[in-house]
Amino acid sequence: PFWRKAGMLERYRGGFGVALIGRIGFLPLSRLPAAVPQAATSIRQKSVVARHALCALLAGSSIRRASTRFQRKRIRMACSSSNAPLLGVHQLTFSRKAADISACVEAVVKDYEGRLESLLKTDSQLIGRQLFDATFGSLANADGHAALVSAELTVPALVSGDAQARAASSAAKKRLQNMWARAYMRPDLYARLAAAQDTAETPEEHRLTQVMLQKFRHAGAHLENAVVRGEVAELDARCASLAFEIEQNINEDCSHVVLSEGELEGCAPEFIKSLPKAEGDANGRQCSVKAPVSLPIMRRAASGETRRKMQEASQRQCMDKNGPLLSELIQKRHEAACKMGFASHAERMLGSKMAGSVKTARGFCEDMLGRLAKLQDAELGRLTARKRIDLEQPQKRRRTEESSPELKSWDLAFYTDLLKREELSLDDEQLKEFFPLEGTIERLLAIYSELLGLAFVKTSSLPVWHEDVVTFEVRRGEYLVGHLYLDQFPRDGKFGHQMIIPLAPSFVDSSNGRRCIPACANISNLPRPQGDKPALLRFAEMRTLFHELGHAMHCLCTTTKFSLLSWAWPMVPWPGGVEQDFLELPSMALEKFASEPSLLRRVARHYSGKEGPEAPTLGEDTIESIQSLDKFMVGTSQSRYFAMALFDLLVHAQAPPYSFGAACGLSIEELHRRCLEEHAKLQQLSGTHPCASWYHLVIGYDAGYYGYGWSDVYAADVFESMLQAEEGPLSAETGAKLRDEILGPCATRTGGDMLRAFLGREPTADAWCRRNGVPM
């Protein structure tokens, strides 16, 4: 075929020959032979592209010939199947020592800043494609390469067992975040880019210019007063430093409560045996305040005093260290926003989100609290009535060690769990026998494989940071499109919750055509094997795992050319990702399948491995009860969530001291307590500071916690649309639509545009209300 002959053109580097292939944009001839075979759909089309490229070279000019015949997905595959070696996590190492991390981060900073200086020295006479590549393209390349390398320097802060490595990694993350913060507040870079913004040609390039310039403006690079810019930069740097210190204090905290086996009565025997023995106390068990230990105790310990002790220890976690730091952080955030002309830090943050303003986000939270109020009151009444039944029985009254019929905040999880078992006949301890960790992961990945056309191939060839970590190559057909890491079990010094963290962004280096394939890791704290049983997941943990893997699919399906538009979130130092109040939407839509009968029948398998008629199975009654869980106590749980989201907006929308209703002069702790007591309607423990260990306030969700609820409301609309799909909710056709309209584009489109494209209409809250039994 004629296109093969175009390979000889590579040697003529002096020409300006380019060809527009589909929607990927203008490709230099050096990339043509690798891209054309997969991009074109016929020999004739390949010949046409190569012929025009040859003419362009001979003419010494650029050809701008629009071609709509080459489909986007063919172009995407062309990038991943290029002859140029792929970039990705396979090039990294996660076992660096503290000194090595410190040295390497300086090398990353030097390279990145050198690229920026080269950008500023480009010929000012450039126009069109050359100008775009020299400005926006150069900064995008710099961001992409620095983001990829930074992963190996910052991941140890979350997962390493070496305290010195964690400290060095935390410092590296801070250094890198400051590097990007300084870059995006430089007025010279902003001016250079702003002057070139009209050179973007493709929709993705136009989106890049919008997002990139908005990021500069968010940092204050557009401010004309150099003194004000300096003050904002200083305040932002201090805020970043405080947030890092608070986060690291939470990561390093090993708070626990020593409880006797008698105080743990009601908890499963194997759970009690799995707890470490307390030093100097033969009958005591060391009970961590981290979720895998604290939640089972809060749900099952019969003693109200035991539960109160656990809640108090959890809400006092990092209180002395982080309390003063958090106060300073929130005050500095407000000062920086005001210097930039915003009314508050919340207004500064909301400008780049779907909601757009504090008024809209606050109105959303208050509206949802109003909708939930009647349902919440009825549920709290049922829980209080159930507690009174216990107090009327002398034996149970002695076990609970209290006489007050009032429902306490530490009673909520216990009586919610008790009613769930009684009313739905669901026992988490029995139900989790059907969700052994390893088998459940395999079956969940198989479902995602069928839905999205991906294959997950376990491999031992990738670099890891601990022997617990399991890794996968992710393939689409014959092409490698990403990598997935699973780090499931708790360890001292490890991040204490569950999340997906990106390890590599999706981008294409415009200077040489090399594609970086995306990668991510699921960092979890799931229960380890206990006794002769394998690691077992409670249903809520299985659903959360399905949710987190939904984030992973969003990351792995991303096919963007620029890392700034790739999947990311503020837990990593590099900039990127969708609007924050859209971030949770895809995974929340997918998570809702966890209670669907068709999925449950495929995923649930008893850990015994028995086959045939004698094999334990998940009965239809149990499946119906699981479906009922979606609406169970939704009034109390969602009211508490929206109360927390409202607090986050309020604390970032005013200067300290704070006000709430008629009350003024409030501290952070007092504002939090009043907000929770007003909307969650339960008295909070005094002498505590839950915000001191609340990750979301310092990992990028400041004035953004409402985004979980915002995403969930519209995720229900997406989920209902998938359920109604003619081809079936988990069919390849439905998955292709989800991949093409929501997952693959990532931040190349706005969240609103993606929703409208998938739904074919404006999104509404109706599906969420129907699903949760909330009056519309």
C-alpha positions in Angstrom: 0.0 0.0 0.0 1.1 3.5 -0.7 1.1 4.7 2.9 4.1 2.4 3.6 6.2 4.4 1.2 5.6 7.5 3.3 8.0 6.0 5.8 10.9 7.3 3.7 9.7 10.8 4.4 10.9 10.6 7.9 14.4 11.4 6.9 13.4 14.9 5.7 13.2 16.6 9.0 13.5 20.1 7.5 10.0 20.3 6.0 6.8 21.3 7.6 4.8 18.3 6.3 1.8 17.5 8.5 -1.5 15.6 8.0 -4.8 15.9 9.8 -6.0 12.4 10.7 -9.5 12.3 12.1 -9.9 14.3 15.3 -6.5 13.7 16.7 -5.1 16.9 15.1 -2.1 17.6 12.9 0.5 14.9 13.1 4.2 15.5 12.2 5.5 13.2 9.4 7.8 11.6 11.9 4.7 10.0 13.4 2.8 9.3 10.3 3.8 5.7 9.5 3.0 4.5 13.0 -0.4 6.3 13.1 -1.8 5.9 9.7 -2.4 2.1 9.6 -4.6 2.1 12.6 -6.3 5.5 11.9 -7.4 4.9 8.4 -10.2 2.5 7.6 -9.2 1.5 4.1 -6.1 1.3 1.9 -7.5 4.1 -0.1 -7.8 6.4 2.9 -4.3 5.5 4.0 -3.0 6.4 0.6 -4.9 9.7 0.6 -3.4 10.7 3.9 0.1 9.8 2.9 -0.3 11.5 -0.5 -1.4 14.8 1.1 1.5 14.6 3.6 4.0 14.1 0.7 2.5 17.1 -1.1 2.8 19.1 2.1 6.5 18.2 2.4 7.3 19.0 -1.2 5.4 22.3 -1.0 7.1 23.3 2.3 3.7 24.2 3.8 1.1 22.6 6.1 -2.0 20.9 4.8 -5.1 21.5 6.9 -7.5 19.1 5.3 -10.3 18.1 7.6 -11.1 14.4 7.6 -14.2 13.2 9.4 -14.0 9.7 7.9 -11.5 8.4 10.5 -13.3 7.5 13.7 -12.0 8.7 17.1 -11.7 5.2 18.5 -9.5 4.1 15.6 -7.3 7.1 16.4 -7.1 6.2 20.1 -5.9 2.7 19.2 -3.4 4.1 16.9 -1.8 6.0 19.7 -1.5 2.9 21.9 -0.2 0.7 19.0 2.4 3.2 17.8 5.9 1.9 17.1 7.2 4.4 19.7 7.7 2.7 23.1 4.9 3.3 25.6 5.4 5.4 28.6 4.0 4.2 32.0 4.4 2.8 35.4 6.5 -0.1 34.0 9.4 2.5 33.9 9.1 3.4 37.5 10.4 2.1 40.8 8.5 2.4 44.1 11.2 1.1 46.4 13.4 4.2 46.7 15.0 5.0 50.1 14.5 8.4 51.7 17.8 9.9 50.4 17.1 8.8 46.9 13.6 10.3 47.0 14.9 13.6 48.1 17.6 13.6 45.3 15.2 12.5 42.6 12.5 15.2 43.4 15.1 17.9 42.8 15.9 16.4 39.4 12.2 16.4 38.5 11.9 20.0 39.5 15.0 21.0 37.6 13.7 19.3 34.4 10.2 20.8 34.7 11.4 24.3 35.3 13.9 23.9 32.4 11.0 23.0 30.1 9.1 26.1 31.2 12.1 28.4 30.5 12.4 26.8 27.0 8.7 27.5 26.4 9.3 31.2 27.2 12.2 31.4 24.8 10.3 30.1 21.8 10.2 32.3 18.7 7.5 35.0 19.1 6.9 35.0 15.4 5.5 31.5 15.4 1.8 31.1 14.3 -0.9 28.5 14.1 0.0 24.9 14.8 3.7 25.7 15.6 2.7 28.3 18.1 0.2 26.0 19.9 2.8 23.2 20.1 5.4 25.6 21.4 3.2 27.0 24.1 0.2 24.8 25.3 1.8 21.7 23.9 5.1 22.3 25.6 3.5 22.9 29.0 1.3 19.9 28.5 4.4 17.8 27.8 6.1 19.1 30.9 3.1 18.4 33.0 2.7 14.9 31.7 6.3 13.8 32.2 6.6 15.3 35.6 3.3 13.7 36.7 4.5 10.3 35.6 7.8 10.5 37.4 6.3 12.0 40.5 4.2 8.9 41.2 7.3 6.9 42.4 8.3 9.8 44.7 4.9 10.4 46.3 3.3 7.0 46.6 5.6 5.9 49.5 4.0 8.6 51.8 0.8 6.5 51.6 2.0 2.9 51.6 5.6 2.6 52.8 6.5 0.8 56.0 9.6 2.8 56.4 8.9 6.0 58.4 11.9 7.8 56.9 10.7 7.0 53.4 7.2 8.2 54.2 8.6 11.4 55.6 10.8 12.0 52.5 7.9 11.1 50.2 5.6 13.5 52.0 8.2 16.2 51.6 8.6 15.3 47.9 4.8 15.6 47.4 4.9 19.0 49.1 7.9 20.1 46.9 6.1 18.9 43.7 2.8 20.5 44.6 4.7 23.8 45.3 6.4 23.4 41.9 3.1 23.2 40.1 1.6 25.9 42.2 4.5 28.3 41.3 4.3 27.4 37.7 0.6 28.1 37.4 0.9 31.4 39.1 3.6 32.8 36.8 2.3 35.9 35.0 4.9 35.5 32.2 3.7 32.0 31.4 0.1 33.1 31.6 0.7 36.0 29.2 2.5 33.8 26.7 -0.3 31.2 26.8 -3.1 33.7 26.7 -1.6 35.3 23.6 -1.7 31.8 21.9 -5.1 30.6 22.9 -6.7 31.1 19.5 -4.3 28.6 17.9 -6.2 25.6 19.2 -7.7 23.6 16.4 -9.4 20.5 17.8 -12.2 20.4 20.5 -9.7 18.8 22.9 -7.2 21.5 22.3 -9.8 24.2 22.8 -10.8 22.5 26.1 -7.1 22.4 27.1 -6.7 26.1 26.6 -9.8 26.8 28.7 -8.8 24.6 31.6 -5.2 25.6 31.6 -5.9 29.4 31.5 -8.5 29.0 34.2 -6.0 27.2 36.4 -3.6 30.2 36.0 -6.4 32.6 36.9 -7.4 30.5 39.9 -3.8 30.9 41.2 -3.8 34.7 40.6 -1.4 34.8 37.6 -3.8 37.3 35.9 -3.5 39.8 38.8 -1.7 42.9 37.6 -0.4 44.0 41.1 2.8 42.1 41.7 2.6 42.7 45.5 -0.8 41.1 45.7 0.4 38.2 43.5 3.3 37.7 45.9 1.0 37.8 49.0 -1.4 35.3 47.4 1.5 33.0 46.5 2.9 33.1 50.1 -0.6 32.4 51.6 -1.2 29.5 49.1 2.2 28.0 49.9 1.5 28.2 53.6 -1.9 26.5 53.1 -0.3 23.7 51.1 2.3 23.2 53.9 -0.4 23.1 56.6 -2.5 20.6 54.6 0.4 18.3 54.1 1.3 18.4 57.8 -2.3 17.7 58.8 -2.6 14.8 56.3 0.7 13.3 57.4 -0.3 13.5 61.0 -3.5 11.5 60.2 -1.5 8.9 58.2 1.0 8.4 61.0 -1.6 8.2 63.8 -2.0 4.8 65.4 -4.6 5.8 68.0 -6.3 2.8 69.7 -8.4 1.9 72.7 -7.6 -1.0 75.0 -10.8 -3.0 75.6 -11.3 -6.3 77.4 -13.0 -9.2 75.7 -16.0 -8.6 78.0 -16.3 -5.1 76.7 -16.3 -6.4 73.2 -19.2 -8.8 73.9 -21.4 -9.0 70.8 -18.6 -8.8 68.3 -17.7 -11.9 66.3 -15.3 -14.3 68.2 -12.9 -14.5 65.3 -12.9 -10.7 65.1 -11.9 -10.4 68.7 -9.2 -13.1 68.3 -7.7 -11.2 65.4 -7.1 -8.0 67.5 -3.6 -7.6 68.9 -3.2 -8.2 72.6 -2.5 -5.1 74.6 0.9 -4.7 76.1 0.8 -5.1 79.9 -2.8 -6.2 80.0 -3.4 -9.9 79.7 -7.1 -9.6 79.1 -7.0 -6.5 76.9 -7.2 -6.1 73.1 -5.7 -3.2 71.2 -8.6 -1.7 69.1 -7.5 0.7 66.4 -9.7 3.6 65.5 -9.3 2.8 61.8 -12.4 1.6 60.0 -11.7 -2.1 59.7 -11.6 -2.4 63.5 -13.8 0.5 64.7 -16.8 -0.1 62.5 -17.4 -3.7 63.6 -17.2 -2.6 67.2 -19.6 0.3 66.7 -22.0 -2.0 65.0 -21.8 -5.0 67.3 -20.5 -4.2 70.7 -23.4 -4.6 73.1 -22.0 -2.2 75.7 -23.0 1.4 75.0 -20.0 2.5 77.1 -17.6 0.5 74.8 -19.1 2.3 71.8 -18.8 5.7 73.5 -15.2 5.0 74.2 -14.5 4.1 70.6 -16.3 7.1 69.2 -14.6 9.5 71.6 -11.2 8.1 70.7 -12.0 8.4 67.0 -13.2 11.9 67.3 -10.2 13.0 69.4 -7.8 11.5 66.9 -5.0 14.0 66.0 -7.0 16.7 68.0 -4.0 18.2 69.8 -1.7 18.2 66.8 -4.1 19.1 64.0 -6.6 21.3 65.7 -4.5 24.5 65.7 -3.1 23.7 62.3 -6.6 23.4 60.8 -7.7 26.7 62.3 -4.7 28.4 60.7 -5.3 26.6 57.4 -8.9 27.7 57.0 -8.1 31.3 58.0 -5.2 31.5 55.5 -7.5 30.1 52.8 -10.0 32.9 53.4 -7.3 35.6 53.4 -5.9 34.4 50.1 -9.3 34.3 48.4 -10.1 37.8 49.6 -6.9 39.2 48.3 -7.8 37.8 44.9 -11.2 39.6 45.0 -13.4 36.6 46.0 -15.9 36.9 48.8 -14.5 33.7 50.4 -12.4 30.6 49.8 -15.6 28.7 48.9 -16.3 31.2 46.1 -12.7 30.7 44.8 -13.1 26.9 44.8 -16.6 26.7 43.3 -15.7 28.6 40.2 -14.2 25.6 38.5 -16.9 23.1 39.5 -20.3 22.2 37.9 -22.2 24.0 40.7 -20.4 27.2 39.9 -21.2 29.2 43.0 -21.6 28.8 46.8 -25.2 29.8 46.5 -25.9 26.9 44.2 -24.0 24.3 46.2 -25.4 25.5 49.5 -28.9 25.6 48.1 -28.5 22.0 46.8 -27.4 20.8 50.3 -30.3 22.6 52.1 -32.8 21.4 49.5 -31.7 17.8 50.0 -31.9 18.2 53.8 -35.4 19.5 53.5 -36.5 16.6 51.2 -35.0 14.1 53.7 -36.3 15.6 56.9 -39.6 13.7 57.3 -37.9 10.4 56.4 -35.1 11.1 58.9 -37.5 11.9 61.7 -39.4 8.6 61.1 -36.2 6.6 61.1 -34.8 8.2 64.3 -38.1 7.4 65.9 -37.8 3.7 64.9 -34.2 3.5 66.2 -35.2 5.2 69.6 -38.1 2.8 70.0 -35.8 -0.2 69.4 -33.4 1.1 72.1 -36.2 1.4 74.6 -37.2 -2.2 74.0 -33.6 -3.2 75.0 -33.8 -1.0 78.1 -37.1 -2.7 79.2 -35.3 -6.1 79.4 -33.1 -6.2 82.6 -30.5 -8.5 81.1 -29.9 -6.3 78.0 -30.1 -3.2 80.1 -27.2 -4.5 82.2 -25.2 -5.2 79.1 -25.7 -1.8 77.5 -24.6 -0.2 80.8 -26.9 2.8 80.5 -30.5 3.8 81.5 -31.2 6.8 79.2 -33.8 6.0 76.6 -32.5 8.8 74.4 -30.7 7.7 71.2 -27.0 8.7 71.5 -24.7 9.4 68.5 -22.7 6.2 69.5 -26.0 4.2 69.3 -26.7 5.0 65.7 -24.5 2.4 64.0 -25.4 -0.3 66.6 -29.2 0.0 66.3 -29.1 0.6 62.6 -27.2 -2.7 62.2 -29.6 -4.4 64.7 -32.7 -3.2 62.8 -31.2 -4.2 59.5 -30.7 -7.8 60.8 -34.2 -7.9 62.3 -36.2 -6.2 59.6 -34.3 -7.4 56.5 -33.0 -10.6 58.0 -29.6 -9.6 56.9 -26.6 -10.5 59.0 -23.3 -9.0 57.8 -21.3 -11.7 59.5 -23.2 -14.4 57.6 -23.5 -12.4 54.4 -19.8 -11.7 54.1 -19.1 -15.5 53.8 -20.3 -15.1 50.2 -17.8 -12.4 49.4 -14.2 -13.8 49.8 -11.9 -11.0 48.8 -9.8 -12.7 46.1 -12.7 -14.4 44.3 -14.9 -11.3 44.6 -12.2 -9.2 42.9 -11.9 -11.6 40.1 -15.6 -11.7 39.4 -16.0 -7.9 39.7 -13.2 -7.4 37.2 -14.9 -10.0 34.9 -18.0 -7.9 34.9 -16.1 -4.7 34.1 -14.3 -6.6 31.4 -17.5 -7.6 29.6 -19.1 -4.1 30.1 -16.2 -2.1 28.9 -14.4 -4.5 26.6 -11.3 -4.7 28.7 -9.1 -7.7 29.8 -7.3 -7.8 33.1 -4.2 -9.9 33.0 -2.4 -10.6 36.3 1.3 -9.9 36.0 4.3 -10.0 38.3 6.5 -7.9 36.0 5.5 -4.5 37.3 7.3 -2.6 40.1 5.5 -2.8 43.4 6.0 -1.3 46.9 4.9 -4.3 49.1 4.5 -8.0 48.7 0.7 -7.7 49.3 0.3 -5.7 46.1 -1.3 -7.4 43.1 -0.9 -6.0 39.6 -2.7 -6.3 36.2 -2.1 -5.4 32.7 -5.2 -3.9 31.2 -5.8 -4.7 27.5 -8.4 -3.8 24.9 -8.1 -6.4 22.2 -4.4 -6.8 21.4 -3.4 -3.4 22.8 -2.1 -2.6 26.2 -4.1 0.4 27.5 -3.3 0.6 31.2 -2.2 -0.9 34.5 -4.1 -1.6 37.7 -2.6 -2.1 41.2 -4.5 -3.5 44.2 -3.1 -3.0 47.7 -5.9 -4.3 49.9 -4.7 -4.8 53.5 -4.0 -2.4 56.4 -0.4 -1.8 57.6 1.1 0.6 60.1 1.8 3.9 58.4 -0.5 3.2 55.5 -3.3 5.5 54.4 -6.2 4.5 56.6 -9.2 4.5 54.3 -10.0 3.2 50.8 -9.3 5.1 47.6 -8.1 5.0 44.0 -4.9 6.9 43.4 -3.6 7.6 39.9 -0.1 6.4 39.2 0.2 7.6 35.6 -1.8 10.0 33.5 -2.9 9.5 29.9 -1.1 11.8 27.5 0.8 11.9 24.2 4.1 13.6 24.0 3.6 15.9 21.0 7.3 16.1 20.4 7.8 12.4 19.6 4.3 10.8 19.6 5.0 8.5 22.6 1.8 7.7 24.5 1.7 7.3 28.3 -0.9 4.7 29.3 -2.9 5.4 32.4 -2.4 3.5 35.6 -4.0 3.6 39.1 -3.9 1.8 42.4 -6.7 0.8 44.8 -5.4 1.6 48.3 -7.6 -0.3 50.7 -7.8 -1.4 54.3 -9.9 -4.5 54.0 -9.9 -7.3 56.6 -7.1 -9.8 56.5 -7.8 -13.6 56.7 -9.0 -14.6 60.2 -8.3 -18.1 61.5 -9.1 -20.7 58.9 -11.2 -18.3 56.8 -10.0 -16.2 53.9 -10.4 -12.5 53.9 -14.1 -11.8 53.7 -15.9 -8.7 52.7 -19.0 -7.3 54.3 -21.6 -6.3 51.7 -20.9 -2.6 52.2 -17.2 -3.3 51.6 -18.0 -5.2 48.5 -20.1 -2.3 47.2 -17.3 0.1 48.1 -14.8 -2.0 46.2 -17.1 -2.0 43.2 -17.3 1.8 43.6 -13.5 2.2 43.8 -13.0 -0.1 40.8 -15.4 2.2 39.0 -12.9 5.0 39.6 -10.2 2.7 38.2 -12.3 2.1 35.1 -12.6 5.9 34.6 -8.9 6.2 34.9 -8.1 3.2 32.6 -10.6 4.2 29.9 -9.2 7.7 29.6 -7.7 8.4 26.2 -6.7 12.0 26.5 -3.8 13.6 24.7 -3.0 16.0 27.6 -2.4 15.0 31.3 -4.3 18.1 32.5 -7.4 16.5 31.0 -6.6 13.0 32.2 -8.1 11.3 35.3 -6.7 12.6 38.6 -7.8 14.2 41.8 -6.2 16.4 44.4 -4.6 13.5 46.4 -1.8 13.6 43.8 0.4 16.7 43.3 -0.1 17.1 39.6 -3.0 19.0 38.1 -5.7 17.3 36.2 -9.1 15.6 36.3 -12.7 16.3 35.7 -14.7 18.9 37.7 -14.7 17.7 41.2 -18.4 17.5 41.6 -18.4 15.2 38.6 -15.5 13.1 39.8 -17.7 10.6 41.8 -20.5 10.3 39.2 -19.3 7.4 37.1 -18.2 5.2 40.0 -21.5 6.0 41.9 -23.5 5.0 38.9 -21.6 1.8 38.6 -21.7 1.1 42.3 -25.5 0.9 42.2 -25.2 -2.3 40.3 -23.8 -4.0 43.4 -27.3 -4.6 44.7 -28.8 -5.7 41.3 -29.9 -9.4 41.3 -28.1 -10.1 38.0 -24.8 -9.0 39.4 -25.2 -10.5 42.9 -25.9 -14.0 41.3 -22.6 -13.7 39.5 -20.4 -12.3 42.2 -21.6 -14.0 45.4 -19.8 -17.3 46.0 -19.4 -19.0 49.4 -15.8 -19.0 50.6 -16.0 -22.8 51.2 -15.9 -23.4 47.5 -18.5 -26.1 47.6 -20.2 -27.0 44.3 -23.5 -28.7 43.5 -26.8 -29.0 45.4 -25.1 -28.8 48.8 -23.3 -25.5 48.0 -24.5 -22.5 50.1 -26.1 -20.0 47.9 -27.5 -16.5 48.2 -31.3 -17.0 48.4 -33.8 -14.9 46.5 -35.1 -13.5 49.8 -31.6 -12.4 50.7 -31.2 -10.7 47.3 -34.5 -8.9 47.8 -33.3 -7.8 51.3 -30.0 -6.5 49.8 -32.0 -4.4 47.3 -33.9 -3.0 50.3 -30.6 -1.8 51.7 -30.5 0.9 49.2 -33.4 2.6 50.9 -32.6 1.4 54.5 -32.1 4.4 56.9 -31.3 6.6 53.9 -32.9 9.5 55.8 -30.4 9.4 58.7 -27.3 8.5 56.7 -27.9 11.1 53.9 -28.9 13.8 56.4 -25.7 13.3 58.2 -23.7 13.4 55.0 -25.4 16.6 53.8 -24.9 18.2 57.2 -21.2 17.5 56.9 -21.2 18.9 53.3 -23.0 22.0 54.5 -20.5 22.5 57.3 -17.7 22.3 54.8 -19.3 25.1 52.7 -20.1 27.2 55.8 -16.6 27.0 57.3 -15.1 28.0 54.0 -17.6 30.7 53.1 -16.9 33.1 56.0 -14.1 34.5 58.1 -13.4 33.1 61.6 -14.9 33.2 64.1 -18.0 31.6 62.5 -21.7 32.1 62.8 -24.5 29.6 62.5 -28.1 30.8 62.6 -28.3 33.3 65.5 -25.0 32.0 67.1 -21.9 34.0 66.5 -18.2 33.8 67.6 -18.0 30.0 67.0 -14.8 27.9 66.6 -14.5 25.3 63.9 -15.4 22.6 66.5 -18.5 24.5 67.7 -19.7 25.3 64.1 -19.3 21.6 63.3 -21.2 20.5 66.4 -24.1 22.9 65.8 -24.4 22.0 62.2 -24.5 18.3 63.0 -26.9 18.7 65.9 -29.2 20.9 63.8 -29.4 18.6 60.7 -28.3 15.1 61.9 -30.5 15.7 65.0 -28.3 13.8 67.5 -26.3 15.4 70.3 -22.6 15.3 69.6 -19.8 14.3 72.0 -18.3 17.3 73.8 -14.5 17.7 74.1 -13.8 16.2 70.7 -12.7 17.6 67.3 -13.8 15.3 64.5 -12.5 17.7 61.8 -8.9 17.2 63.1 -8.8 13.8 61.4 -11.2 14.4 58.5 -9.1 13.8 55.4 -11.4 15.6 53.0 -10.6 19.1 54.4 -6.9 18.7 53.5 -6.8 16.5 50.4 -8.6 18.8 48.0 -12.2 18.6 49.0 -12.3 21.9 50.8 -15.6 23.5 49.9 -16.1 20.5 47.7 -17.4 17.7 50.0 -20.9 18.4 48.7 -19.7 16.9 45.4 -20.3 13.4 46.5 -24.0 14.1 46.9 -24.1 16.2 43.7 -22.5 13.3 41.8 -24.8 10.7 43.4 -28.0 12.5 42.5 -27.0 12.6 38.8 -25.4 9.1 39.0 -28.8 7.8 39.8 -30.0 9.3 36.5 -27.2 7.6 34.6 -27.9 4.3 36.3 -31.6 4.4 35.6 -30.8 5.1 32.0 -28.5 2.1 31.9 -31.2 -0.1 33.5 -33.6 0.9 30.7 -31.2 0.3 27.9 -32.7 -2.1 25.3 -29.5 -4.1 25.0 -29.3 -4.6 28.8 -27.7 -2.7 31.6 -24.4 -4.5 31.6 -24.2 -5.3 27.9 -21.2 -4.4 25.7 -23.4 -1.9 23.8 -24.4 -0.1 27.0 -20.8 -0.2 28.2 -19.5 1.2 24.9 -21.9 4.2 25.3 -20.7 4.7 28.9 -17.1 4.5 27.8 -17.4 6.8 24.8 -19.6 9.5 26.3 -18.4 9.6 30.0 -15.3 7.5 30.8 -13.1 8.0 27.8 -13.5 11.8 27.3 -12.6 12.5 30.9 -12.0 16.3 31.2 -12.0 16.9 27.5 -15.6 17.9 27.9 -17.5 19.5 30.8 -19.5 17.3 33.1 -22.7 18.8 32.0 -21.9 18.1 28.3 -21.1 14.5 29.1 -24.3 14.0 31.0 -26.4 15.4 28.3 -24.6 13.4 25.6 -25.2 10.1 27.6 -28.8 10.8 28.7 -29.9 12.7 25.6 -31.5 15.4 27.8 -30.9 17.5 30.9 -30.1 15.5 34.1 -32.6 15.7 37.0 -32.9 14.5 40.6 -36.0 12.5 39.9 -34.3 9.1 39.6 -32.4 9.6 42.9 -35.7 10.4 44.7 -37.4 7.4 43.2 -34.5 5.1 44.1 -34.4 6.3 47.7 -38.1 6.6 48.4 -37.8 10.4 48.9 -40.9 12.5 48.0 -40.2 14.6 44.8 
